[in-house]
Amino acid sequence: MLRVWSLALVTGGVAMAQAVFTASPTGPVTIEAALAAARQTGPDQPRRIVLADGVYPVTRTLTLGPADSRLTIEAAPGARPLLLGGRRITGWQPDGDGLWAAPVPAAASGTWDFRLLVVDGRSCPRARLPESGHFNCLNQWDVPWMSTTGGGWKRKPTEEELTTLRYRPEDLGPWLDLKNAELTIYHSWDESVVGVAGRDEATHTLRLKPRCGHPPGSFRNPRYVVWNVRQGLTKPGQWYLDRAAGKVVYRPLPGEDLARAEVYAPVVDTILRAAGTAASPVRELVVRGLRLAVAGTPLRTGGFGANAFDGAVQLVECPGARLERLEVFNVGGQGIKADTRGVRIERCDVHHTGAGGILARAGQAVVTDNRIHDVGLTYPSAIALWGGGKDPGGSLYAHNDIDHCPYTAIACGGQDHTIASNRIRHAMEVLHDGAAIYITFCQRVTVKGNWVSDIQYDGGPSQSHAYYLDEQAEDCLVEGNLAVGCGSPSHNHMARRNTLRGNVFLTTGDLFLHFPKSSEFTLARNVLAAGGAVVCRGPEAVTGWDRNVIWSAQGKIEGRPFQNYSAGAAQPLAAQGGTVFADPRASVTGGKVTFPADSPAAGLDLDVSGAGPR
């Protein structure tokens, strides 16, 4: 029996009745039944669906439309209901060599294909070759990249160049199972995940499907990895899907009992989807307090930011939607993908995703106080938090805590946005040409009060950075930010009229600033201190120097003018505009930077201890 009651809401001084429907995983009312009942009341009346605690299997995407406007779906007080987009796999038997297998007949027929396996709540790594590191392909692609603004490759690659990989015969032997093997081919800021359509053993060539986003070997990057073959099951906890035999094969952890384990694979790519149109949107949708897990992805090249993949939570044309206190985890694609203006995403926890964490780049968004970590497990081009839009007033991305992402932590384009008080650690762990905070094709974006640490950098001109203003970034402000342990705290490319002010950049090794093809920058009251050298590549781009403090423990502070993308000969950097070369003697405790009273930076009190969720 459907349980319904009414609550009185007061809007504009007028009392309105609100129908409330309850659902439970043990019955008698399912989520689908509660949705159907709520729609009967009409979209002009606010309605609420309350979910009791427990696990709700979702074998078909829960789909909302304009008829679900003014609907709230939320957890009951004290409950944390779980919407599970997977099917349990049972019937495990020994499969030789310490492995176990369970039948999945639909895999052999091609009707169930997946890249995610969750065992007792743990997202398990797939079988991998080599066990660590990478293979190197033999493809050569020396065509220049002309930048995105310049149209990409100077010569467009052919279909053959996008669908063939030449390998070393000692890497891939006759054992390679073409029906099961998948490859991740690394480029620079993205990757291609592809299957194998055929093989020529005489020429050591694989034919790939689908085609890659860039040719193998492009960007002078020959790296690739093979997944989902039995030979790659070298560590406990790994698995692969044997499509030929119709089974899942798994190497158990020590003491793990598969007869009792809860093993799930995804049957949907999106668990909850709300979609309207510009003419008929879904209005005033609220989703609060739910947990969502186990969603998949198809075999497809994801492109920049793995944008091709859907979210476990997907919003399209839902202006004013609010997502609050959600936990989205163990999913193959994006965690939350909100292609809608005016969305609010607050106090959510998004982690262990195959692609990105939160995408909200349609404009007028508020994305605050979220925890995002361990993203990009399958598609390392994933962006933990991706914003943007050109709406007046811009969007706010603030007080988010982000760590362990293979590429960029926060990316943003558009205009008039604020990226403030975010805490970011261990970004750029796999791919190159990105940053903890990366903004591009944007105007009047403010990056303020953020705290970035532990971004590894090897000294190259286009690698891994803390704060990165890329193509057509204009009239932006980077102010009052902290970067600790980042060899390249500020990278700027094809950008102009931007200001770096009141930032503190500290590292024990060499410290680099980059300004290729940039102009009209202002550097004011920044503190740069390095245990090694301080190198400014492209100092001619800085036309305004004002009271910076720069220190190299090695006594090596130099500039290297750019000729196109080549840095010229090193020469001592001139101290301009009241800039001094002296030890600031900075001390950092919990995000608060202090200086002794006689420090040349004593007047700069930087405190970002409030960065991260409040």
C-alpha positions in Angstrom: 0.0 0.0 0.0 1.4 3.4 -1.0 1.9 5.6 2.0 1.1 9.3 1.3 0.7 12.3 3.6 0.8 16.0 3.2 3.0 18.7 4.6 2.2 22.4 4.7 4.7 24.7 3.0 4.6 28.4 3.2 5.7 30.2 0.0 5.3 34.0 -0.3 3.0 33.9 2.7 0.7 31.4 1.1 0.3 27.9 2.6 0.7 25.1 0.0 0.2 21.4 0.6 3.1 19.1 -0.3 2.4 15.4 -1.1 5.0 13.1 0.5 5.5 9.5 -0.7 7.7 6.9 0.9 9.6 4.0 -0.6 11.4 1.1 0.8 13.7 -1.6 -0.7 11.7 -4.3 1.2 8.4 -3.1 -0.2 5.6 -2.7 -0.8 6.4 0.6 -2.6 9.4 0.8 -5.0 11.0 4.0 -6.2 9.3 3.6 -9.5 5.9 3.3 -7.9 6.5 6.4 -5.8 7.6 8.3 -8.9 4.4 7.3 -10.8 2.3 8.3 -7.9 4.0 11.6 -7.5 3.4 12.4 -11.1 -0.3 12.0 -10.6 -0.3 15.1 -8.5 1.0 17.3 -11.4 4.2 19.3 -11.8 2.7 22.5 -10.3 2.6 21.1 -6.8 5.7 20.4 -4.8 6.2 16.7 -4.0 8.6 14.7 -2.0 9.7 11.1 -2.2 11.4 9.8 1.0 13.6 6.7 0.8 14.0 4.4 3.7 17.4 2.9 4.5 18.6 -0.1 2.4 19.8 -1.1 -1.1 17.6 -0.2 -4.1 18.6 -2.3 -7.2 18.5 -0.1 -10.4 18.5 -2.3 -13.5 17.1 0.4 -15.7 18.0 4.1 -15.4 15.7 6.0 -13.2 14.5 8.7 -15.6 12.9 12.0 -14.7 11.3 14.5 -17.1 9.4 17.8 -17.0 6.5 16.1 -15.3 8.8 15.7 -12.3 9.4 19.4 -11.8 9.2 20.6 -8.2 10.1 17.1 -7.0 12.4 16.3 -4.0 13.9 12.9 -3.6 15.7 12.4 -0.3 16.8 10.0 2.3 14.6 9.5 5.4 16.1 11.1 8.6 19.2 9.2 9.6 19.1 6.9 6.6 21.6 6.5 3.8 19.8 4.6 1.0 21.9 3.1 -1.8 20.9 3.1 -5.4 22.8 0.3 -7.0 23.1 0.1 -10.8 24.7 -3.4 -10.9 23.8 -7.0 -11.0 25.3 -9.5 -8.6 27.6 -12.2 -9.9 27.5 -15.6 -8.2 28.5 -19.2 -8.8 32.3 -18.8 -8.2 34.5 -21.8 -8.7 38.3 -22.4 -8.8 39.7 -21.7 -12.2 43.4 -22.8 -11.8 46.5 -21.0 -10.7 44.8 -19.6 -7.7 42.1 -17.9 -9.8 38.3 -18.1 -9.4 35.7 -17.7 -12.1 31.9 -17.1 -12.3 29.7 -17.6 -15.3 28.5 -14.5 -17.2 26.9 -16.0 -20.3 25.7 -12.6 -21.5 29.4 -11.6 -22.0 29.8 -14.4 -24.6 26.7 -13.2 -26.5 27.9 -9.6 -26.4 24.8 -8.4 -24.4 26.7 -7.6 -21.2 30.1 -5.9 -21.5 31.7 -4.0 -18.6 34.9 -2.4 -17.3 34.1 -2.2 -13.6 33.9 -4.9 -11.0 33.0 -4.2 -7.3 33.8 -6.8 -4.7 32.5 -6.1 -1.2 32.4 -2.4 -1.9 35.8 -2.2 -3.4 36.4 -1.1 -7.0 38.8 -3.7 -8.3 41.7 -3.1 -10.8 41.6 -4.9 -14.1 44.3 -7.3 -15.2 47.2 -5.2 -16.5 50.2 -5.7 -18.7 52.9 -4.8 -17.9 52.4 -5.2 -14.2 53.8 -1.6 -13.7 55.1 1.0 -16.1 54.1 0.9 -19.8 54.9 -0.7 -23.1 56.2 1.6 -25.9 54.7 1.4 -29.4 56.8 1.9 -32.5 54.5 4.4 -34.2 56.1 7.7 -35.3 53.9 10.8 -35.5 56.0 13.9 -35.9 53.3 16.3 -37.2 53.3 19.6 -35.2 50.4 20.3 -32.9 49.3 23.9 -33.7 47.4 24.5 -30.4 43.6 24.2 -30.1 43.3 27.8 -31.3 45.4 27.0 -34.3 43.2 24.1 -35.3 45.0 21.1 -33.8 47.3 19.0 -36.0 49.1 20.7 -38.8 48.0 17.7 -40.9 45.0 15.7 -40.0 45.7 12.1 -39.3 44.4 9.4 -41.6 42.0 6.7 -40.5 44.9 4.2 -40.7 47.1 6.4 -38.5 44.2 6.5 -35.9 43.5 2.7 -36.0 46.9 1.0 -36.1 49.6 0.3 -33.5 52.9 -1.2 -34.1 54.3 -3.2 -31.2 57.6 -4.8 -30.2 57.2 -8.6 -30.5 58.8 -9.2 -27.1 55.9 -7.3 -25.5 52.9 -9.0 -27.1 53.2 -12.7 -27.9 50.8 -15.1 -29.7 48.9 -15.4 -26.4 47.2 -12.1 -26.9 43.4 -12.7 -26.8 42.0 -10.3 -29.4 38.4 -10.6 -28.1 39.3 -9.7 -24.6 42.3 -7.3 -24.8 41.8 -3.6 -24.5 44.5 -0.9 -24.7 45.0 2.4 -23.1 47.0 4.5 -25.5 48.4 7.6 -23.8 48.7 11.0 -25.6 49.5 14.1 -23.6 46.4 15.5 -21.9 44.1 12.6 -22.8 44.1 8.9 -23.8 42.3 6.5 -26.0 40.8 3.2 -24.6 40.3 0.8 -27.5 39.8 -2.8 -28.4 41.6 -4.9 -30.9 39.9 -5.7 -34.2 42.7 -7.6 -35.8 46.4 -8.4 -35.8 49.2 -8.9 -38.4 51.9 -10.9 -36.7 54.3 -10.5 -39.6 54.4 -6.8 -39.3 53.7 -6.7 -35.5 50.7 -4.5 -36.0 47.4 -4.3 -34.2 44.2 -2.9 -35.8 42.3 -0.9 -33.2 38.6 -0.3 -32.7 37.2 2.3 -32.2 39.7 4.7 -33.6 41.9 6.7 -31.3 41.5 10.4 -30.5 45.1 11.0 -31.6 47.5 8.7 -33.4 49.5 6.3 -31.3 52.9 7.8 -30.7 51.7 11.4 -31.0 53.1 14.2 -28.7 56.3 12.1 -28.6 54.5 9.7 -26.2 54.8 6.0 -27.2 53.2 4.6 -24.0 50.4 2.1 -23.9 49.0 -0.5 -21.5 47.1 -3.8 -22.2 44.1 -4.6 -20.0 41.7 -7.5 -19.5 43.9 -10.5 -20.4 44.6 -13.5 -18.2 48.3 -13.0 -18.3 47.8 -9.7 -16.5 46.3 -11.3 -13.4 49.5 -10.9 -11.4 48.2 -9.3 -8.2 45.4 -10.2 -5.7 42.2 -8.3 -6.2 42.6 -8.1 -10.0 40.0 -9.4 -12.5 39.2 -9.7 -16.2 36.1 -10.4 -18.3 36.6 -13.4 -20.5 34.2 -12.6 -23.3 35.1 -15.7 -25.3 34.3 -18.1 -22.4 31.5 -16.1 -20.9 32.9 -15.7 -17.4 34.5 -13.3 -15.0 37.9 -14.4 -13.6 39.3 -13.0 -10.4 42.4 -13.4 -8.2 41.1 -13.2 -4.6 42.7 -11.3 -1.8 44.3 -13.3 1.0 41.5 -14.9 3.1 38.7 -13.7 0.7 35.7 -16.0 0.5 34.0 -15.6 -2.8 31.1 -17.8 -1.7 30.2 -15.0 0.7 31.5 -12.0 -1.2 29.1 -9.5 -2.8 30.4 -9.0 -6.4 28.6 -6.6 -8.7 29.1 -5.5 -12.3 27.2 -2.5 -13.9 24.1 -3.0 -16.0 23.4 0.8 -16.5 25.7 3.6 -17.4 23.5 6.2 -15.6 21.6 5.5 -12.4 19.5 8.7 -12.1 18.9 10.9 -15.1 16.7 14.0 -15.2 16.3 15.5 -18.7 14.2 18.3 -20.0 14.5 20.6 -23.0 15.1 24.3 -23.3 11.4 24.7 -24.1 10.2 22.3 -21.4 12.8 22.0 -18.6 12.7 20.0 -15.3 12.4 22.8 -12.7 13.2 22.9 -9.0 14.5 19.3 -8.7 16.2 18.4 -5.4 18.1 15.2 -4.7 19.4 14.9 -1.2 21.2 12.4 1.0 21.4 9.4 -1.4 24.2 7.1 -2.2 24.7 5.9 -5.8 27.1 3.2 -6.9 28.0 0.8 -9.8 27.5 2.3 -13.2 29.4 1.4 -16.4 30.8 2.8 -19.6 30.9 1.6 -23.2 34.1 0.9 -25.2 34.6 4.4 -26.5 37.3 7.1 -26.8 36.5 9.6 -24.1 38.2 12.7 -25.5 39.4 15.7 -23.5 38.3 15.3 -19.9 36.7 11.9 -20.7 33.7 14.1 -21.7 32.1 11.4 -23.9 30.9 9.4 -20.8 27.7 9.9 -18.9 27.4 10.5 -15.2 26.0 8.1 -12.7 23.8 11.2 -11.9 23.0 13.0 -15.1 21.1 16.4 -15.4 20.1 18.0 -18.7 18.1 21.2 -18.8 17.2 21.2 -15.1 17.6 24.9 -14.2 17.9 25.5 -10.5 18.4 21.8 -9.6 20.0 21.0 -6.2 22.2 18.0 -5.4 23.0 17.8 -1.7 24.9 15.4 0.5 25.1 12.7 -2.2 27.8 10.0 -2.2 28.6 8.8 -5.7 31.3 6.0 -5.9 32.5 2.9 -7.7 31.2 4.1 -11.1 32.8 3.7 -14.5 32.0 7.1 -16.0 31.5 10.6 -14.6 30.2 10.8 -11.0 27.9 13.8 -11.5 27.4 15.4 -14.9 25.1 18.4 -14.8 24.6 20.0 -18.3 22.2 22.6 -16.9 22.3 26.2 -15.8 22.0 27.3 -12.3 22.7 23.9 -10.6 23.8 23.8 -7.0 26.0 20.8 -6.0 26.9 21.0 -2.3 28.4 18.7 0.3 28.7 15.7 -2.0 31.3 13.0 -1.8 32.4 11.7 -5.2 35.1 9.1 -5.4 36.5 6.0 -7.2 35.2 6.9 -10.6 36.4 5.6 -13.9 36.1 9.1 -15.4 35.6 12.5 -13.8 34.1 13.6 -10.5 31.7 16.6 -11.0 31.0 18.4 -14.2 28.9 21.6 -14.0 29.9 23.9 -16.9 26.7 25.3 -18.3 26.9 28.5 -16.2 25.5 30.1 -13.0 26.5 27.0 -11.0 27.4 26.8 -7.3 29.7 23.9 -6.5 30.8 24.1 -2.9 32.0 22.0 0.0 32.4 18.8 -1.9 34.9 16.0 -1.5 36.3 14.5 -4.7 39.1 11.9 -4.8 40.4 8.9 -6.6 38.9 9.7 -10.0 40.0 8.7 -13.5 40.7 5.1 -12.6 39.9 3.9 -16.1 40.2 7.2 -18.1 43.1 9.2 -16.8 42.1 12.3 -18.8 39.3 12.7 -16.2 38.9 16.1 -14.6 37.9 16.0 -10.9 35.8 19.2 -11.1 35.0 20.7 -14.5 33.2 24.1 -14.7 32.5 26.9 -17.2 29.8 28.8 -19.0 29.4 32.4 -20.2 26.3 33.5 -18.3 26.4 36.9 -16.6 27.7 36.7 -13.0 29.6 33.5 -13.7 29.8 30.4 -11.4 31.3 29.7 -8.0 33.5 26.7 -7.3 34.6 27.0 -3.7 35.7 25.0 -0.6 36.1 21.7 -2.4 38.6 19.1 -1.3 40.3 17.2 -4.2 43.1 14.7 -4.2 44.5 11.8 -6.2 43.5 12.6 -9.8 45.5 11.5 -12.8 45.0 14.8 -14.7 43.6 18.2 -13.8 41.8 18.8 -10.5 39.7 21.9 -11.5 39.3 23.0 -15.1 37.2 26.0 -16.2 36.4 28.1 -19.2 34.0 30.9 -19.9 33.7 34.2 -18.1 33.3 35.8 -14.7 33.8 32.7 -12.6 35.3 32.4 -9.1 37.5 29.5 -8.1 38.1 30.0 -4.4 39.3 28.3 -1.2 39.8 24.8 -2.7 42.3 22.3 -1.3 44.1 20.3 -3.9 46.7 17.6 -3.4 48.3 15.0 -5.7 46.9 16.0 -9.1 48.6 15.4 -12.5 49.7 11.9 -11.4 49.5 10.3 -14.9 49.0 12.7 -17.8 50.8 16.0 -18.8 49.9 19.5 -19.8 47.4 20.3 -17.0 47.3 21.6 -13.5 45.7 21.6 -10.1 43.7 24.6 -11.4 43.5 25.0 -15.2 41.6 27.8 -16.9 41.4 28.3 -20.7 39.3 30.2 -23.3 38.1 32.5 -20.5 37.8 36.1 -19.4 37.7 37.7 -16.0 38.1 34.5 -13.9 39.2 34.9 -10.3 41.4 32.2 -8.7 41.7 33.1 -5.1 42.6 31.6 -1.7 43.4 28.1 -3.0 45.9 25.7 -1.5 47.8 23.4 -3.8 50.5 20.9 -2.8 52.4 17.9 -4.1 52.3 18.4 -7.9 55.3 16.7 -9.4 57.2 18.5 -12.1 60.4 17.4 -13.9 61.5 20.8 -15.4 59.9 20.5 -18.9 58.0 23.4 -20.4 54.6 21.7 -20.6 54.1 19.2 -17.9 52.4 19.5 -14.5 51.6 22.7 -12.8 49.8 24.3 -9.9 48.0 27.2 -11.6 47.7 27.3 -15.4 46.2 30.1 -17.5 46.0 28.6 -21.1 44.8 29.8 -24.5 42.8 33.0 -24.6 42.8 33.4 -20.8 42.4 37.2 -20.5 41.9 39.7 -17.7 42.0 37.0 -15.0 43.2 37.4 -11.5 45.3 34.8 -9.6 45.4 36.1 -6.0 46.2 35.0 -2.5 46.9 31.4 -3.4 49.4 28.9 -1.9 51.5 26.3 -3.7 53.8 24.1 -1.7 56.0 21.4 -3.3 55.1 22.3 -6.8 58.0 22.9 -9.1 55.9 24.8 -11.6 53.5 26.9 -9.6 52.4 29.2 -12.5 52.3 28.2 -16.2 50.8 30.7 -18.7 50.3 30.0 -22.4 48.8 32.2 -25.1 47.3 34.3 -22.3 47.4 38.1 -21.8 46.5 41.0 -19.4 46.4 38.7 -16.4 47.5 39.5 -12.8 49.3 37.3 -10.3 49.1 39.0 -7.0 49.8 38.1 -3.4 50.6 34.4 -4.0 53.1 32.3 -2.1 54.9 29.6 -4.0 57.4 27.4 -2.1 59.3 24.3 -3.1 62.5 22.5 -2.0 63.7 22.0 -5.6 63.8 24.2 -8.7 60.9 26.6 -9.2 59.7 27.6 -12.7 57.4 30.3 -14.0 56.4 30.0 -17.7 54.9 32.6 -20.1 55.1 31.1 -23.7 53.3 33.3 -26.2 51.9 35.4 -23.4 51.9 39.2 -22.8 50.9 42.0 -20.5 51.2 40.1 -17.2 51.5 41.8 -13.9 53.3 40.2 -11.0 52.7 42.0 -7.7 53.6 41.2 -4.1 54.2 37.5 -4.8 56.7 35.4 -2.7 58.7 32.7 -4.6 61.2 30.6 -2.6 63.1 27.6 -3.9 65.7 25.2 -2.5 67.1 25.1 -6.0 67.1 27.6 -8.9 64.3 30.0 -9.7 63.8 30.2 -13.5 61.4 32.5 -15.3 60.8 31.4 -18.9 59.5 34.3 -20.9 60.1 37.2 -18.5 59.4 39.6 -21.4 55.6 38.7 -21.0 55.6 40.5 -17.6 55.2 44.2 -18.1 54.3 45.1 -14.6 56.6 44.1 -11.6 55.6 45.3 -8.2 57.4 44.4 -4.9 57.8 40.6 -5.3 60.1 38.6 -3.0 62.2 36.0 -4.9 64.7 33.6 -3.3 66.9 30.8 -4.5 68.9 28.9 -1.9 71.4 28.2 -4.7 71.6 31.9 -5.5 70.4 31.2 -9.0 67.6 33.4 -10.2 67.5 33.7 -14.0 65.3 34.5 -16.9 65.2 32.8 -20.3 63.4 34.7 -23.1 61.1 32.7 -25.3 61.5 32.4 -29.0 58.2 30.8 -30.0 58.3 27.8 -27.7 62.0 27.6 -27.3 63.6 29.2 -24.2 66.7 31.2 -25.0 70.0 31.4 -23.1 69.8 31.9 -19.4 70.6 35.3 -18.0 70.3 36.9 -14.6 66.7 38.0 -13.9 66.5 41.8 -13.3 64.9 42.9 -10.1 62.2 45.4 -11.2 59.4 47.5 -9.6 60.7 47.1 -6.1 61.2 43.3 -6.4 63.9 42.0 -4.1 66.0 38.8 -4.1 66.0 37.8 -0.5 65.1 34.9 1.8 61.5 35.5 3.0 61.9 32.8 5.7 58.4 31.6 5.2 56.8 29.2 7.5 53.6 27.2 6.6 51.4 25.7 9.3 48.0 24.3 8.2 47.7 26.7 5.3 48.7 29.8 7.2 51.9 31.4 6.0 53.9 33.5 8.4 57.1 35.6 8.1 59.5 37.0 10.7 59.0 40.7 11.5 62.2 41.5 9.6 61.4 39.4 6.6 61.1 41.3 3.3 57.6 39.6 2.9 56.5 40.5 6.5 53.6 42.7 5.2 52.0 39.7 3.3 49.8 37.7 5.6 48.5 34.8 3.6 46.0 32.4 5.4 44.3 29.7 3.3 43.7 27.4 6.3 40.0 27.7 5.4 40.5 26.0 2.0 38.5 22.9 1.6 35.0 22.0 2.8 33.8 24.2 5.7 
